[in-house]
């Protein structure tokens, strides 16, 4: 019964969180956005003491329930492990804990957080890793399915679905997500929860706490006949049948061992009760330690090397988006290039580039929720995979606050529409040599017409000439950096007006 409850809860949490990263309409976040905020690392970075206290108490009472029910990466590994053990009667075996690796990775993780090595933190964070996998690898298939439904609906004069554009947001992030997925699938397929109990820093922290949990998996040494059936079905490899011991720091309370035991020698019970029951029971002589699975060690070593390699390769340039569009079926328009900003743009509510770098876990939830395709993962090594703004595909509309609503880590603080309209994340810069008024000798004024704050005015080049063309003049005190001017500028390949970011946001 306990196992069924755990499975049902895990399916509900996993499905809901996956939908958060798949949904590009922003509607699901209104109902299920709280699921992202109860994840351990985002709650820690957001200093959400209530959630942290809840998760610690939950672990102290029930053990690593978080890892088996709430964490989407843990449940994802369970799904892969279940596929891997199909057709295998005894898929697993006991393996001694690699404590040096577990706590070594945890120390590296903590040092990376202190030193601001955001790429290392993002790669090791379990919730963020799953978010990147879904956003970069699974969401395109979801969108293609939506586009197929939109096409079929249109044929029957129904517009229940609308077509959305599928595009590659960041090549380095895509590669890291793909490598992470392959690594997780290989480890989970062969050895179950290897990643959770050797690499995951959140698993190590909760594992240390679960050593003192009230409810634990315990073995009745009187009833147990050391058949090893429990160990052969333990995906955490934490049950030593010869010693009748369970490594509670690695146990994720999946309850598989309880159901498989034919002698009812295993129970999930308060540790005080179990100790009293096993009092005066002596250990059997002649017992030896289980054999170390060397293949697992090699796999783990390879994992560390892959993580380091992908981090270095993430400095490569973003894949340029190639879209050859036709102007009325006549002259081809040059592909558009991102302007050379000196300071990256961060969303309103992030306060500053420093706050974004300090709190962001690079989970990509804000990238998924952005309806205007403004946010995309950064390719810069210092802020690798964290969101930055770019206006090639859209601009940051003053009435949209989706990213601030979904961020679980405090990297983008909640803002109102009024607050956003008064927040200056950057200012527009006009580049005379690119403007079509000079290059093509034609009137334009597109930037001024679409500026929502009326920060751009068109003035005549020669005030004394009535037929003189007009050029834009920018009032940087009124500009909020929304990017409408940059997005709608017809100049190619570089726009004649672009937004330069501010390190710290300003209130105007």
N, C-alpha and C positions, 0 to 999 in steps of 0.2 A: 504493500500500500504506500509506504514512504517513497519507494522508487517511482511509482506512478505519479504521485504528487510532484516530485522533483522534475520528472520528465515533462509533465504538462506545464509547469511553471517556466521551465527552460524554453519550451517551444513558444510560449506566449511572449516572453521577453525578447527572444531572439528574432522572431518574426516582426515584432513591433519596431525594434531598433533598426533592423534591415530596411524596413519601409521608410524610416526617417532618412536614410541615405539614398534611397532610390527615388523618393518623391521629389519631382522638380516643380510641383505646383505650389508648394508651401502650405497646403491645407492640413496635412497629417501632423505637421509640427505644432499646430494649435492644440491638438489633443494629446500627442504623445511626446512632446518636447522634453517633458520632465524625465523621461527615461535616460536621456543623455546626461542630465545633471546629477544623476545618482551614481554615475561611474566614478571609480575611486580617484584616479589621477585628475580629471577635470574638477572634481569637488575639492581636491587638495589645492590645486592652483587657484581656484576661485575663493579659497579660504571659507568654504561653506562648512562651518563647524558642525552644523546640525547633521548634514549628510555623513561627514567623516565619523562623528560620534555614533551614528546609527550603524554604519558598516563595521566599525570596531566592535560594538556590542553584539551585533549579529554574528560576527566571527567568534567572539568569546563564548557565545552560547551554543551555536550550532556548527562551528567549524567553517570550512571554506565554502559555504553556500554561495557566496558571491561568485566564486570561480565556476561553479557548476550550473548556476541559474542566471545571474545578472550579467556577467561578462560575455559579450557576444563572441569574442574570439575563442573563449573557452568552449562555448556551445558549438561553435563552428568546428573546432577540433574533434568534439564528440561525434559529430555527424560524419566527418572523414574517417575517424577511427572505427565507427560502426560499419562503414563500407569496407574498410580494410580487413576487418575480422570475419566478414561473411565467408562461410565455408570452412572456417578454422574453429575447431572445437576448443582448443587451448591456445589462444593467440598471444598471451603475454607471459612474462615471468618476473620474479622479484629482482630488483636491481638496487644496490646500495646508493644512497644519496650522494650526489656530486656537490657537496656543500661548498667546496672551494670555488666552483664555477657559479653557483647560485649567488653567494654573497659577494663574489668578485664582480659579477655583472651589476649587482645592486650598488656597490661602491662606485663603479664607473658611472652608473645612472645618476646617483646623487651628486657626484663631482661635476657631471655635465650640466645639471640643473644650476648648481652654484656658479659655475664658470660661464654660463650662457651658451653652451654648445647645444643649440636647439635641435640640430640635425640628429645628434645621438639620442636625445630625449625622445624625439618624434619617432625614430625608428624602433626604439625599445618599448614604447607605450602600447599596451595591448589594445585598448579601445580605439586609439588613433590608427593603429595598424589595420584593424578591421574596417574602419571607416574609409581609409584610402583604398582598400581592396574593393569594397562595394562601389565607391564613387568612380574609380578609374576603370575597373574591369567588369563589374556587373551592371552598372547603370546604363552603359551604351546598349546592351541587349534589351533592357527594360524600355529604353526610349525607342529603339527600333520596333519593338512590339507595339508601343503606343502609336507610332507613325503608321504601322500597318493597319491598326484599328481606325485611325483617322482617315486613311485612304479608303478603306472599305465603307466607313460611315458616310463619307462624302458621296460615294456612288449611289447611296439610297437617300440622299438629301437629308442626312442627319449630321449634326455638328456637335455631338456629345464629346468628341475627342478633337484635339487640335495638334497639328504637327509641330514637333520641336527639333531643333538642330542638334546633331550629334557631332562633337568635335573633340580633338585632343587638347586638353587644357595645359598639360605640362609633360614633356617627355621624361625628365628625370623622375618626377613623381610616379609616372606610369611604370617606369622600369623598376623602381623600388617596390611598388605595389605588386608587380608581377613576381619579382624575386621573393618577396615575403610570402606570397601565396604558394609558390612552388615549395619553399622551405617548410611551411606549415603542413602542406599536404603530404610531403614525404615523411616528415617526422610523425604526424598523427596517423598516417596510413600504416606505418610499420610499428610504432611504439606508443600510440595513444597520447597521453598528456606529457610528453617529453619537454615540449617548449614551456609549458606552464611551470614545470618543476625544476627547470635548469636555467632558463634564460629570463623569463618574465619577472621584472622587478616587483610588480604588484603582487604576483603569486608568492614571491619570497617574503615580502612583508606580512601578508596575510597568513602565510604558512608559519611564520614565527609566532604570530598571535594565536593561531589555532592549536599550538602545542598545549595551551592552557584552557582550551575550550571546555565547556561543561559537558556537552554531548559529543561522544567520540565513537568511532568504530572499535569495538573490543572483541577479543577472542576468549571464549571459555575453554581453558586448557584441559578441563575434565572431559568435555564432550568432543573436543577436536582430536581427530586421528591423524593429523598432519598429511592429509591427502594432497594438499596443494591446489585444490580446485579454485579456492578464492584468489590465490596469487595469480593463477593462470587466466583469470578474468578481470584482474585489476589493471585498468588502463593507466593508473598512476604509478604502477610498479612499486607500491609502498608496503605490501604485505609480505612478511617473512614467515612462511608457514612452519619452518623448522624451529624458529625461536618463539613462535606464537606472538609476534609483535606486529604492530601497525605503526608506520611512521606518519603520525598525525600532521606533521608539517607539510607533507606531500599529499595527503588524502584530500580529495575534493568532494567527499561525501556523495558519491554518485549512487550508492546503495546496491551496486551490482553484486558485490560479494555476499550480501545478506540473502538475496534471492537464490544464489547459486549453491549455497551450502545445504547439503542434505541432512545434516545432523543438528541444524539450528545452533551451531556453535559460535556464530557471529551475530552481534547485535549492535544497534545504534542506541546507546543508553548513556545516562549520566555517569561520569567517570567515578564518582564516589560509590555508586551502587556496584559498578563492575569490579572495583578494587575489593570491596567487601566480599563479593561472591567468590573471588579467586584467592582469598586469603588461605594461607597454609598449603597452597598447591605448589609443589616443587617442580623445577624444570627437569626435562628428560635429558639424560647424559648422551654424549656422543654426537652432539649437533654441531654443524659447521656452517660457515657463512655461505650465502648464495654466490654463484659465479658472476663476475662482472661482464656485462655485455659490451664487448669492445667495439662492435659496430655502432653502437649508440654514441660512444665517445668520439669516434671518427666523424659521425654525422654532426655532432655538436661543434666540433672544431671547425668543420667546414662551414657551419652556420655563422660563426663569428667572423671568419674570413670573408664570406659573402657580404655580410653587413658592412664591413670596413671598405670593401672594394666598391660597393654601390654608393657609399657616401662620397668617395673620392670622384667617382664618375659623374656624380650629380652636378658637377661644375660645368658640364657641357651645355652648349647653347640650346635654347628651346627650339623645338621643331617649328619652323615657319609654316604658317597656315597658307595653303595655296588655294585661292578661289579666283578663278578667271571669270569675271562678270562682263557682260556685254551692255553697252550703252545704247538702248533702243535697237539692238541687233547690228550696230554699226561698229564704231571704234572700240577696241578692247581697252579696258581700264587697268592701269598698273596695280599690282597687288599692294596692299597697305602694310606698312612697317610700323612697329612700335617706336615712339619717340624716345630719344636718349635722356631719360629723367635722371637727375642727379640724386634725388631723394625719392624712394618708393612711396606710393600712396597707400595708406591704410584706411579702413572704413571708419565712418563717423561712429563714435562710441568706443573706439580703441584707444582714445586719449593721446597716444603717441606711439612711435615706432618701438620705443623701449618697452612700453606696457604690452604691446602686441607680442614682442619677442619673449617677454618674461612669462606670459600666461598661456600663450597658444600651444596646443598639443598637435597641431596640424592634422586634425581629424577630418577636415574637409566638409564638415556639416554646413558651414556657412556658404561654401562654394556650391553645394547642392541646392541650397535654399535661394540663392541669388537669382531672381527672375530675369534680370537684364544681362546676364553673362558678363558681369563686370569683374567679379572675383575669380581668381585662378591661383593655383599653387606657385610659389616663388621657386625659381631655379638658382637663386643665390645661395651659396654654401652656408653663409651665416644665418640665413632665415629659410633654410631649405624646407619646402613643402608648406610653409605658412602662407596664408592668403595675402595677395597683394592685388591692387586694382589696376585695370587697364581698360581703355575705352575703344578698342577696335570693333567690338561687337555691340556695344550699348553704352549707356551712361547711367550714373547713379542718380536715380530720380529722387527728388526731395521728399516725396510722399512714401517712399519705401523704407521700411526699417526691419526687414526680414532677418538680416544677418545678426542684428543685435538681439533679436528674439530667440534665436536658436543656439547661440554660443553658450556652451556649458561650463567653460573654464574661466570666464571673466576677462578674456582677451578683448572681446567687444562687449562693452557694457550696454544695458538696455537704454535706448533713447526714444523720445517721442518725436513725432513729425516736426513739431515746433523746435525742439532742440536741434534736430538735424539741419533744419534750414538756417540755424544760427551758428553752425559749426563749420569752421574753415579748415579743411583737410589739406588744402593746397591753393594755388592761384594760377590763373591762366597766363600763358606767355605767348606773345605773337612773334612769329618768325617772318620777317618781311620777304625774304628771298623765296619763300615757298608759296606765298599768297597768290592766288590766280589773278588778283587785280594787277599784279606786276608781271606775272609769267604769261598770262593770256590776254591782258588788257581788257578785262570784262568786269562788270559789276557783280558783287556777290552779297555780302551782308548776312550770310546764313548763320554765322556765329551770334550776331547781335539779335536776330529774330528769335532764336531758340533759347537764349539765356534766361533761365527762370528767375534770376535775381536782378536782371537789367544792369548787370555789371559791365556790359560792353556797349559802347556807343559808336556809331559810324560818323566819321568826320571827313570832310573833303581834303584831298591831298593839297589842293591849291584853293584856299578860301575865296580868292578873287575870280576863279573860273567856275561858272555855273555848271559846265559840263564835266568838271573834274570828277574822277572816280573817288569813291569813299573808302577809307581804310578803318579797321577797328582800333578803338582806344579802350584799354581795360582799366577799370577802377578796381584795383586789387583789394581795397578795403571792403568792397561788397561781394567780391567773388568768393564762393564757397568751395570751388574745386569739383563740382559735380561732373564735369566732363562733357556736358551737352555740346559745347562749342567744338571740342576736339572730335567727338564722335561724328558730328554732322558736317565737318569741314570737307569740302570736295577735293582738296589738294591731295595728290599722290606722287610718290609713295609715302612721303612724310607729310603730315598735316601742317598747315601754316599756323595753327594755334594748338597748344597742348597744355596740360596741367602739370605743374611742378609741385611735388609733394612738400609738406612741412613735417619736420621731425616731431614737433609737438603741435597738436591741434590748437586752434584759437577760437574764441567766442567773439562773434561780430554783432 
